[in-house]
C-alpha cells in the first residue's frame, strides 16, 4: 500500500534522499492514522457486541495508536524544518521527542488496560464469541502485522527512531490482539471466562512495547556513541590521505537524522609545511561532507615522525599501560629529556570501565611507567572516549 501511495502522491520516489524524508514520514503517519481509526471502530463494535473488556481495551489501544501516528506525523513535519536563527542546528531532534511522546502514550494506555482488566476479573461478565468477532480480530492482527512491517522497513531506511517505535508498538498490538482472540476462542470452547486475565496480559505486552520504544528514543536525545560502521567510514576517509598519520578524540554530534557534525584530531608530521597540511585538512573535510553528509572540524596535531627513540618509548609505554586495561590508548606523546629525569607528556584515553578518579589513574600510570625506567616522570591528561569501538 505504501509503495502504491508513494507512486501516486510523491513526485520523487527516492527514499534515500534527505529531502524526501519528511514526505515518506508524513505519508506513513497519515496511513497509520487511517488504519488505526478503522481498527478502533470495528473492534469497538465487536467489543460491544461480544461484551469483552479485552476487545474494548484493544480497541482503545488502537485509538491511542492513531494519536501516536498523528504525533509521529507532526514530528516529521517539524523535524524537516530548515535551520533558523533560534535553531542553527536544525529541528531534527524533534523527531526523537515525538517518538518519546508516542512511547509515553503507549505506556499510559497499558496502565489503563490493567485497571479495566482487574475490574473485569472482580466483576466478570459473559463473552459472546460470535464468528464476526473472531473474523474482526483476525483481520486486526493482519493489519497490525502489515503496519509493523512497513514502519520497520521505512524506519530502517530513514534511520527513524520514531518510526521504529511505531513498528514496535504495532508488533506488540498484534501479539495483544492474538491473546484476545485466544481468550474468545477459549471461552467459546470451554465456557471458562479468562477475559480479564487476558486483558492484563495484553496490558503487560503494551507496557513492554512502550518501554522499548522509550529506550530507543531517549538514548539519542541523551547522546549515544555513533555506530561502529559510521566511525570506520570516517577513519577510512581520513587515514586514506598520506598527510595524516593517525586520528584521535573523535566526537560525533547528532542533531537528528541527516544533521551530524563531527570533530577530530588528526596527527600529522610536524616537519611538513603548515600550508600543505591546511590544504589536506580542507580536502578531508570536504570529502567527509560529500561522502557521509556531515560537517567536520579537524584539529591538527603535529607529532615527531622521524625520532626513533620517541617512537620506541611510546610503544613501551603503550604496552605497559595495557596491563592496567586492554583498551587504554595514548596519543600526543612527547619527551622532554633532562640530566636527572625525563618528562613523558601524553594524553591517555581511559575506558569507562576504569571507575577510579583521574588523580588515582594518574598515580597508577606513573607507577607503571617507572617500572620501565625510574627516571621517567609522567605528565598525563586523562581523556574519555566519545566513540564505542567495541
C-alpha positions as a Markdown table, in Angstrom:
| # | Residue | x | y | z |
|---|---|---|---|---|
| 1 | Unk | 0.0 | 0.0 | 0.0 |
| 2 | Unk | 2.8 | 2.4 | 1.0 |
| 3 | Unk | 4.6 | 1.7 | -2.3 |
| 4 | Unk | 1.4 | 2.3 | -4.3 |
| 5 | Unk | 0.6 | 5.6 | -2.4 |
| 6 | Unk | 4.1 | 6.9 | -2.8 |
| 7 | Unk | 3.9 | 6.4 | -6.6 |
| 8 | Unk | 0.6 | 8.3 | -6.6 |
| 9 | Unk | 1.4 | 11.2 | -4.2 |
| 10 | Unk | 5.2 | 11.6 | -4.2 |
| 11 | Unk | 6.9 | 13.2 | -7.1 |
| 12 | Unk | 10.4 | 11.9 | -6.2 |
| 13 | Unk | 10.3 | 8.2 | -5.1 |
| 14 | Unk | 13.9 | 8.0 | -3.9 |
| 15 | Unk | 13.7 | 7.3 | -0.2 |
| 16 | Unk | 17.4 | 7.6 | 0.3 |
| 17 | Unk | 17.3 | 11.4 | -0.3 |
| 18 | Unk | 17.2 | 13.6 | 2.9 |
| 19 | Unk | 14.7 | 15.9 | 1.0 |
| 20 | Unk | 12.2 | 13.0 | 0.8 |
| 21 | Unk | 12.4 | 12.1 | 4.5 |
| 22 | Unk | 9.6 | 14.4 | 5.5 |
| 23 | Unk | 7.4 | 13.2 | 2.6 |
| 24 | Unk | 7.7 | 9.5 | 3.4 |
| 25 | Unk | 7.4 | 10.0 | 7.1 |
| 26 | Unk | 4.2 | 12.1 | 6.7 |
| 27 | Unk | 2.7 | 9.5 | 4.3 |
| 28 | Unk | 3.3 | 6.7 | 6.8 |
| 29 | Unk | 1.8 | 8.8 | 9.6 |
| 30 | Unk | -1.3 | 9.5 | 7.6 |
| 31 | Unk | -1.7 | 5.8 | 6.6 |
| 32 | Unk | -1.2 | 4.9 | 10.3 |
| 33 | Unk | -3.9 | 7.3 | 11.5 |
| 34 | Unk | -6.5 | 6.0 | 8.9 |
| 35 | Unk | -5.8 | 2.3 | 9.6 |
| 36 | Unk | -5.9 | 2.7 | 13.4 |
| 37 | Unk | -9.1 | 4.6 | 13.3 |
| 38 | Unk | -10.6 | 1.9 | 11.1 |
| 39 | Unk | -9.5 | -0.8 | 13.6 |
| 40 | Unk | -10.8 | 1.2 | 16.6 |
| 41 | Unk | -14.3 | 1.4 | 15.0 |
| 42 | Unk | -14.6 | -2.3 | 14.1 |
| 43 | Unk | -13.0 | -3.5 | 17.3 |
| 44 | Unk | -15.2 | -1.3 | 19.5 |
| 45 | Unk | -18.3 | -2.6 | 17.8 |
| 46 | Unk | -17.0 | -6.1 | 18.2 |
| 47 | Unk | -16.3 | -5.5 | 21.9 |
| 48 | Unk | -19.8 | -4.1 | 22.5 |
| 49 | Unk | -21.5 | -7.0 | 20.7 |
| 50 | Unk | -19.4 | -9.6 | 22.5 |
| 51 | Unk | -19.3 | -7.9 | 25.9 |
| 52 | Unk | -15.5 | -8.4 | 26.0 |
| 53 | Unk | -13.5 | -5.9 | 28.0 |
| 54 | Unk | -10.3 | -7.2 | 26.4 |
| 55 | Unk | -11.6 | -6.4 | 22.9 |
| 56 | Unk | -12.8 | -2.9 | 24.0 |
| 57 | Unk | -9.4 | -2.3 | 25.7 |
| 58 | Unk | -7.7 | -3.4 | 22.5 |
| 59 | Unk | -9.9 | -1.0 | 20.5 |
| 60 | Unk | -9.0 | 2.0 | 22.7 |
| 61 | Unk | -5.4 | 0.9 | 22.3 |
| 62 | Unk | -5.8 | 1.3 | 18.5 |
| 63 | Unk | -7.3 | 4.8 | 19.1 |
| 64 | Unk | -4.3 | 5.8 | 21.1 |
| 65 | Unk | -2.2 | 4.4 | 18.3 |
| 66 | Unk | -4.0 | 6.8 | 15.9 |
| 67 | Unk | -2.9 | 9.6 | 18.2 |
| 68 | Unk | 0.6 | 8.3 | 18.3 |
| 69 | Unk | 0.6 | 8.2 | 14.4 |
| 70 | Unk | -0.5 | 11.8 | 14.5 |
| 71 | Unk | 2.3 | 12.8 | 16.8 |
| 72 | Unk | 4.8 | 11.0 | 14.6 |
| 73 | Unk | 3.4 | 12.9 | 11.6 |
| 74 | Unk | 3.8 | 16.2 | 13.5 |
| 75 | Unk | 7.3 | 15.1 | 14.4 |
| 76 | Unk | 8.3 | 14.6 | 10.8 |
| 77 | Unk | 6.8 | 17.9 | 9.8 |
| 78 | Unk | 8.7 | 19.9 | 12.4 |
| 79 | Unk | 12.0 | 17.9 | 12.2 |
| 80 | Unk | 12.0 | 18.7 | 8.4 |
| 81 | Unk | 12.1 | 22.4 | 9.0 |
| 82 | Unk | 15.2 | 24.2 | 7.9 |
| 83 | Unk | 17.7 | 25.7 | 10.4 |
| 84 | Unk | 16.9 | 29.2 | 11.6 |
| 85 | Unk | 18.5 | 31.8 | 13.9 |
| 86 | Unk | 17.0 | 30.2 | 17.0 |
| 87 | Unk | 17.9 | 26.7 | 16.0 |
| 88 | Unk | 21.0 | 26.9 | 13.9 |
| 89 | Unk | 21.5 | 23.1 | 14.0 |
| 90 | Unk | 18.0 | 22.4 | 12.6 |
| 91 | Unk | 15.0 | 20.7 | 14.2 |
| 92 | Unk | 15.9 | 17.1 | 13.6 |
| 93 | Unk | 15.8 | 16.1 | 17.3 |
| 94 | Unk | 12.1 | 16.9 | 17.3 |
| 95 | Unk | 11.6 | 13.5 | 15.7 |
| 96 | Unk | 13.2 | 11.9 | 18.8 |
| 97 | Unk | 10.9 | 14.0 | 21.0 |
| 98 | Unk | 7.8 | 12.9 | 19.1 |
| 99 | Unk | 8.9 | 9.2 | 19.4 |
| 100 | Unk | 9.3 | 9.6 | 23.1 |
| 101 | Unk | 5.8 | 11.1 | 23.4 |
| 102 | Unk | 4.5 | 8.1 | 21.5 |
| 103 | Unk | 6.2 | 5.7 | 23.9 |
| 104 | Unk | 4.7 | 7.6 | 26.9 |
| 105 | Unk | 1.2 | 7.3 | 25.4 |
| 106 | Unk | 1.7 | 3.6 | 24.8 |
| 107 | Unk | 2.7 | 3.1 | 28.5 |
| 108 | Unk | -0.2 | 5.2 | 29.8 |
| 109 | Unk | -2.6 | 3.0 | 27.8 |
| 110 | Unk | -1.0 | -0.1 | 29.3 |
| 111 | Unk | -1.7 | 1.1 | 32.8 |
| 112 | Unk | -5.3 | 2.0 | 31.9 |
| 113 | Unk | -5.8 | -1.5 | 30.4 |
| 114 | Unk | -4.6 | -3.1 | 33.7 |
| 115 | Unk | -7.2 | -1.1 | 35.6 |
| 116 | Unk | -10.1 | -2.1 | 33.4 |
| 117 | Unk | -8.9 | -5.8 | 33.3 |
| 118 | Unk | -8.7 | -6.0 | 37.1 |
| 119 | Unk | -12.3 | -4.7 | 37.3 |
| 120 | Unk | -13.3 | -7.4 | 34.8 |
| 121 | Unk | -11.7 | -10.1 | 37.0 |
| 122 | Unk | -13.5 | -8.8 | 40.1 |
| 123 | Unk | -16.8 | -8.4 | 38.2 |
| 124 | Unk | -16.8 | -11.0 | 35.4 |
| 125 | Unk | -19.3 | -10.8 | 32.5 |
| 126 | Unk | -20.0 | -13.4 | 29.8 |
| 127 | Unk | -18.2 | -13.0 | 26.5 |
| 128 | Unk | -20.0 | -13.7 | 23.2 |
| 129 | Unk | -17.6 | -15.4 | 20.8 |
| 130 | Unk | -19.7 | -15.0 | 17.6 |
| 131 | Unk | -18.0 | -15.6 | 14.3 |
| 132 | Unk | -18.0 | -12.0 | 13.2 |
| 133 | Unk | -16.0 | -11.1 | 16.3 |
| 134 | Unk | -13.4 | -13.7 | 15.5 |
| 135 | Unk | -13.1 | -12.5 | 11.9 |
| 136 | Unk | -12.6 | -8.9 | 13.1 |
| 137 | Unk | -9.8 | -9.9 | 15.4 |
| 138 | Unk | -8.0 | -11.9 | 12.7 |
| 139 | Unk | -8.3 | -9.0 | 10.3 |
| 140 | Unk | -6.9 | -6.7 | 13.0 |
| 141 | Unk | -3.9 | -8.9 | 13.6 |
| 142 | Unk | -3.1 | -9.0 | 9.8 |
| 143 | Unk | -3.4 | -5.2 | 9.6 |
| 144 | Unk | -1.2 | -4.6 | 12.6 |
| 145 | Unk | 1.4 | -7.0 | 11.2 |
| 146 | Unk | 1.4 | -5.1 | 7.9 |
| 147 | Unk | 1.8 | -1.8 | 9.8 |
| 148 | Unk | 4.7 | -3.2 | 11.8 |
| 149 | Unk | 6.3 | -4.4 | 8.5 |
| 150 | Unk | 6.1 | -1.1 | 6.6 |
| 151 | Unk | 7.0 | 1.1 | 9.7 |
| 152 | Unk | 10.1 | -1.1 | 10.4 |
| 153 | Unk | 11.2 | -1.2 | 6.8 |
| 154 | Unk | 10.9 | 2.5 | 6.1 |
| 155 | Unk | 12.1 | 3.4 | 9.6 |
| 156 | Unk | 15.2 | 1.4 | 8.9 |
| 157 | Unk | 15.8 | 3.2 | 5.6 |
| 158 | Unk | 15.2 | 6.6 | 7.1 |
| 159 | Unk | 17.1 | 5.8 | 10.3 |
| 160 | Unk | 14.0 | 7.0 | 12.2 |
| 161 | Unk | 13.7 | 6.2 | 15.9 |
| 162 | Unk | 10.0 | 7.4 | 15.9 |
| 163 | Unk | 9.0 | 5.0 | 13.1 |
| 164 | Unk | 10.9 | 2.1 | 14.7 |
| 165 | Unk | 8.9 | 2.9 | 17.9 |
| 166 | Unk | 5.7 | 2.8 | 15.9 |
| 167 | Unk | 6.7 | -0.5 | 14.4 |
| 168 | Unk | 7.4 | -2.0 | 17.8 |
| 169 | Unk | 4.1 | -0.8 | 19.0 |
| 170 | Unk | 2.3 | -2.4 | 16.0 |
| 171 | Unk | 4.0 | -5.7 | 16.6 |
| 172 | Unk | 3.0 | -5.6 | 20.3 |
| 173 | Unk | -0.5 | -4.8 | 19.2 |
| 174 | Unk | -0.6 | -7.9 | 17.0 |
| 175 | Unk | 0.5 | -10.0 | 20.0 |
| 176 | Unk | -2.0 | -8.4 | 22.2 |
| 177 | Unk | -4.9 | -9.0 | 19.8 |
| 178 | Unk | -3.8 | -12.6 | 19.4 |
| 179 | Unk | -4.2 | -13.0 | 23.1 |
| 180 | Unk | -7.7 | -11.5 | 23.0 |
| 181 | Unk | -8.6 | -13.8 | 20.1 |
| 182 | Unk | -7.4 | -16.9 | 22.0 |
| 183 | Unk | -9.4 | -15.8 | 25.0 |
| 184 | Unk | -12.6 | -15.5 | 22.9 |
| 185 | Unk | -12.0 | -18.9 | 21.3 |
| 186 | Unk | -11.2 | -20.5 | 24.7 |
| 187 | Unk | -14.5 | -19.1 | 26.2 |
| 188 | Unk | -16.4 | -20.4 | 23.2 |
| 189 | Unk | -14.9 | -23.9 | 23.5 |
| 190 | Unk | -14.8 | -24.4 | 27.3 |
| 191 | Unk | -17.2 | -21.8 | 28.7 |
| 192 | Unk | -14.4 | -20.6 | 31.1 |
| 193 | Unk | -14.1 | -16.7 | 31.1 |
| 194 | Unk | -10.5 | -15.6 | 31.1 |
| 195 | Unk | -11.2 | -12.3 | 29.5 |
| 196 | Unk | -9.9 | -10.2 | 32.4 |
| 197 | Unk | -6.7 | -12.2 | 32.8 |
| 198 | Unk | -6.1 | -11.9 | 29.0 |
| 199 | Unk | -6.7 | -8.1 | 29.3 |
| 200 | Unk | -3.9 | -7.9 | 31.9 |
| 201 | Unk | -1.6 | -9.9 | 29.6 |
| 202 | Unk | -2.4 | -7.5 | 26.8 |
| 203 | Unk | -1.6 | -4.6 | 29.1 |
| 204 | Unk | 1.8 | -6.1 | 30.0 |
| 205 | Unk | 2.6 | -6.5 | 26.3 |
| 206 | Unk | 1.6 | -2.9 | 25.7 |
| 207 | Unk | 3.8 | -1.7 | 28.6 |
| 208 | Unk | 6.8 | -3.7 | 27.3 |
| 209 | Unk | 6.4 | -2.2 | 23.8 |
| 210 | Unk | 6.2 | 1.3 | 25.4 |
| 211 | Unk | 9.3 | 0.7 | 27.4 |
| 212 | Unk | 11.3 | -0.5 | 24.4 |
| 213 | Unk | 10.1 | 2.5 | 22.3 |
| 214 | Unk | 11.0 | 4.9 | 25.1 |
| 215 | Unk | 14.5 | 3.5 | 25.4 |
| 216 | Unk | 15.1 | 3.8 | 21.6 |
| 217 | Unk | 14.0 | 7.4 | 21.5 |
| 218 | Unk | 15.6 | 8.7 | 24.8 |
| 219 | Unk | 19.0 | 7.3 | 24.1 |
| 220 | Unk | 19.7 | 9.6 | 21.1 |
| 221 | Unk | 18.3 | 12.6 | 23.0 |
| 222 | Unk | 20.7 | 12.0 | 25.9 |
| 223 | Unk | 23.6 | 11.3 | 23.5 |
| 224 | Unk | 24.8 | 7.9 | 22.4 |
| 225 | Unk | 28.0 | 6.7 | 20.7 |
| 226 | Unk | 27.9 | 6.5 | 16.9 |
| 227 | Unk | 27.6 | 3.2 | 15.1 |
| 228 | Unk | 30.9 | 1.4 | 14.6 |
| 229 | Unk | 30.3 | 1.3 | 10.9 |
| 230 | Unk | 30.0 | 5.1 | 10.8 |
| 231 | Unk | 33.2 | 5.5 | 12.8 |
| 232 | Unk | 35.0 | 3.1 | 10.5 |
| 233 | Unk | 33.9 | 5.1 | 7.4 |
| 234 | Unk | 35.3 | 8.3 | 9.0 |
| 235 | Unk | 38.6 | 6.7 | 9.8 |
| 236 | Unk | 39.0 | 5.2 | 6.4 |
| 237 | Unk | 38.3 | 8.5 | 4.7 |
| 238 | Unk | 40.7 | 10.5 | 6.9 |
| 239 | Unk | 43.5 | 7.9 | 7.0 |
| 240 | Unk | 43.4 | 7.5 | 3.2 |
| 241 | Unk | 45.3 | 10.8 | 3.0 |
| 242 | Unk | 49.0 | 10.4 | 3.2 |
| 243 | Unk | 49.4 | 13.6 | 5.2 |
| 244 | Unk | 47.6 | 12.0 | 8.2 |
| 245 | Unk | 49.4 | 9.6 | 10.5 |
| 246 | Unk | 46.6 | 8.8 | 12.9 |
| 247 | Unk | 43.4 | 10.2 | 14.5 |
| 248 | Unk | 42.0 | 10.5 | 18.0 |
| 249 | Unk | 39.5 | 12.5 | 20.0 |
| 250 | Unk | 36.7 | 11.7 | 17.5 |
| 251 | Unk | 33.4 | 13.3 | 18.6 |
| 252 | Unk | 30.1 | 12.8 | 16.7 |
| 253 | Unk | 27.4 | 15.4 | 17.4 |
| 254 | Unk | 24.0 | 14.1 | 16.4 |
| 255 | Unk | 21.3 | 16.8 | 15.9 |
| 256 | Unk | 18.8 | 14.5 | 14.3 |
| 257 | Unk | 18.7 | 12.3 | 11.2 |
| 258 | Unk | 20.7 | 14.0 | 8.4 |
| 259 | Unk | 22.2 | 16.6 | 10.7 |
| 260 | Unk | 25.5 | 15.3 | 12.0 |
| 261 | Unk | 28.6 | 17.2 | 12.9 |
| 262 | Unk | 32.0 | 15.6 | 13.8 |
| 263 | Unk | 35.2 | 16.9 | 15.3 |
| 264 | Unk | 38.5 | 15.0 | 15.5 |
| 265 | Unk | 42.3 | 15.4 | 16.0 |
| 266 | Unk | 44.4 | 14.4 | 13.0 |
| 267 | Unk | 48.1 | 13.5 | 13.7 |
| 268 | Unk | 50.4 | 15.0 | 11.1 |
| 269 | Unk | 54.2 | 15.2 | 10.6 |
| 270 | Unk | 55.4 | 18.2 | 12.4 |
| 271 | Unk | 58.1 | 18.8 | 9.8 |
| 272 | Unk | 55.6 | 19.3 | 6.9 |
| 273 | Unk | 54.6 | 22.7 | 5.6 |
| 274 | Unk | 51.6 | 24.2 | 7.5 |
| 275 | Unk | 50.1 | 25.4 | 4.2 |
| 276 | Unk | 50.3 | 21.8 | 2.7 |
| 277 | Unk | 48.7 | 20.4 | 5.9 |
| 278 | Unk | 46.0 | 23.0 | 5.9 |
| 279 | Unk | 45.1 | 22.2 | 2.3 |
| 280 | Unk | 45.0 | 18.5 | 3.1 |
| 281 | Unk | 42.6 | 19.1 | 6.0 |
| 282 | Unk | 40.3 | 21.2 | 3.9 |
| 283 | Unk | 40.1 | 18.4 | 1.3 |
| 284 | Unk | 39.4 | 15.8 | 4.0 |
| 285 | Unk | 36.6 | 18.0 | 5.5 |
| 286 | Unk | 35.0 | 18.4 | 2.0 |
| 287 | Unk | 35.3 | 14.7 | 1.4 |
| 288 | Unk | 33.6 | 13.8 | 4.7 |
| 289 | Unk | 30.8 | 16.2 | 3.8 |
| 290 | Unk | 30.3 | 14.7 | 0.3 |
| 291 | Unk | 30.6 | 11.0 | 1.2 |
| 292 | Unk | 28.8 | 10.8 | 4.5 |
| 293 | Unk | 26.9 | 14.0 | 4.7 |
| 294 | Unk | 28.3 | 15.6 | 7.8 |
| 295 | Unk | 30.1 | 18.8 | 8.7 |
| 296 | Unk | 33.6 | 18.2 | 10.0 |
| 297 | Unk | 36.0 | 20.2 | 12.1 |
| 298 | Unk | 39.6 | 18.8 | 12.2 |
| 299 | Unk | 42.3 | 19.9 | 14.6 |
| 300 | Unk | 45.9 | 19.4 | 13.5 |
| 301 | Unk | 48.2 | 17.6 | 16.0 |
| 302 | Unk | 51.9 | 17.8 | 14.8 |
| 303 | Unk | 54.0 | 14.8 | 16.0 |
| 304 | Unk | 57.6 | 13.6 | 15.7 |
| 305 | Unk | 57.7 | 11.0 | 13.0 |
| 306 | Unk | 61.5 | 10.7 | 12.5 |
| 307 | Unk | 62.6 | 10.3 | 16.1 |
| 308 | Unk | 63.1 | 6.6 | 16.6 |
| 309 | Unk | 63.8 | 7.0 | 20.4 |
| 310 | Unk | 60.4 | 8.7 | 20.9 |
| 311 | Unk | 58.6 | 6.0 | 18.9 |
| 312 | Unk | 60.3 | 3.3 | 20.8 |
| 313 | Unk | 59.4 | 4.7 | 24.2 |
| 314 | Unk | 55.9 | 5.5 | 23.2 |
| 315 | Unk | 55.4 | 1.8 | 22.2 |
| 316 | Unk | 56.9 | 0.6 | 25.5 |
| 317 | Unk | 54.6 | 3.0 | 27.5 |
| 318 | Unk | 51.5 | 1.9 | 25.5 |
| 319 | Unk | 52.2 | -1.8 | 26.1 |
| 320 | Unk | 52.9 | -1.2 | 29.8 |
| 321 | Unk | 49.6 | 0.7 | 30.3 |
| 322 | Unk | 47.6 | -2.0 | 28.7 |
| 323 | Unk | 48.5 | -4.0 | 31.8 |
| 324 | Unk | 46.1 | -1.7 | 33.6 |
| 325 | Unk | 43.3 | -2.2 | 31.0 |
| 326 | Unk | 43.5 | -3.7 | 27.5 |
| 327 | Unk | 41.5 | -0.8 | 25.9 |
| 328 | Unk | 43.8 | 2.0 | 27.0 |
| 329 | Unk | 45.3 | 4.1 | 24.2 |
| 330 | Unk | 47.7 | 7.1 | 24.3 |
| 331 | Unk | 48.3 | 10.0 | 21.9 |
| 332 | Unk | 50.1 | 13.4 | 21.6 |
| 333 | Unk | 53.2 | 11.7 | 23.0 |
| 334 | Unk | 56.2 | 13.9 | 23.7 |
| 335 | Unk | 59.5 | 13.6 | 25.6 |
| 336 | Unk | 61.5 | 16.3 | 27.3 |
| 337 | Unk | 64.9 | 14.9 | 28.2 |
| 338 | Unk | 66.9 | 16.1 | 31.3 |
| 339 | Unk | 70.0 | 15.2 | 33.2 |
| 340 | Unk | 68.3 | 13.7 | 36.2 |
| 341 | Unk | 64.9 | 12.7 | 34.7 |
| 342 | Unk | 62.8 | 12.8 | 31.5 |
| 343 | Unk | 59.2 | 14.0 | 31.3 |
| 344 | Unk | 56.9 | 11.9 | 29.3 |
| 345 | Unk | 53.9 | 14.1 | 28.2 |
| 346 | Unk | 50.9 | 12.5 | 26.7 |
| 347 | Unk | 47.1 | 12.1 | 26.6 |
| 348 | Unk | 45.6 | 8.8 | 27.7 |
| 349 | Unk | 42.1 | 7.6 | 26.7 |
| 350 | Unk | 40.7 | 5.7 | 29.8 |
| 351 | Unk | 37.8 | 3.3 | 29.1 |
| 352 | Unk | 34.7 | 3.9 | 31.2 |
| 353 | Unk | 35.2 | 0.5 | 32.9 |
| 354 | Unk | 38.0 | 2.3 | 34.9 |
| 355 | Unk | 35.9 | 3.8 | 37.6 |
| 356 | Unk | 38.8 | 5.4 | 39.6 |
| 357 | Unk | 39.1 | 9.2 | 39.9 |
| 358 | Unk | 41.6 | 10.8 | 37.5 |
| 359 | Unk | 44.1 | 11.5 | 40.2 |
| 360 | Unk | 44.2 | 7.8 | 41.1 |
| 361 | Unk | 44.5 | 6.8 | 37.5 |
| 362 | Unk | 47.4 | 9.2 | 37.0 |
| 363 | Unk | 49.2 | 7.6 | 40.0 |
| 364 | Unk | 48.6 | 4.2 | 38.6 |
| 365 | Unk | 50.1 | 5.4 | 35.2 |
| 366 | Unk | 53.1 | 6.9 | 37.0 |
| 367 | Unk | 53.9 | 3.7 | 38.9 |
| 368 | Unk | 53.6 | 1.6 | 35.7 |
| 369 | Unk | 55.9 | 3.9 | 33.7 |
| 370 | Unk | 58.5 | 3.9 | 36.4 |
| 371 | Unk | 58.7 | 0.1 | 36.0 |
| 372 | Unk | 60.2 | 0.9 | 32.6 |
| 373 | Unk | 62.7 | 3.5 | 33.9 |
| 374 | Unk | 62.9 | 5.2 | 37.4 |
| 375 | Unk | 64.0 | 8.4 | 35.7 |
| 376 | Unk | 60.7 | 8.7 | 33.7 |
| 377 | Unk | 58.2 | 11.2 | 35.1 |
| 378 | Unk | 54.7 | 11.4 | 33.6 |
| 379 | Unk | 52.6 | 14.5 | 32.7 |
| 380 | Unk | 49.3 | 13.0 | 31.7 |
| 381 | Unk | 45.9 | 14.3 | 30.6 |
| 382 | Unk | 43.1 | 11.8 | 31.0 |
| 383 | Unk | 40.5 | 11.6 | 28.2 |
| 384 | Unk | 37.3 | 9.6 | 27.9 |
| 385 | Unk | 36.3 | 8.3 | 24.5 |
| 386 | Unk | 33.1 | 9.6 | 22.9 |
| 387 | Unk | 33.2 | 6.6 | 20.5 |
| 388 | Unk | 32.4 | 3.0 | 21.3 |
| 389 | Unk | 34.9 | 0.8 | 19.4 |
| 390 | Unk | 33.5 | -2.5 | 20.9 |
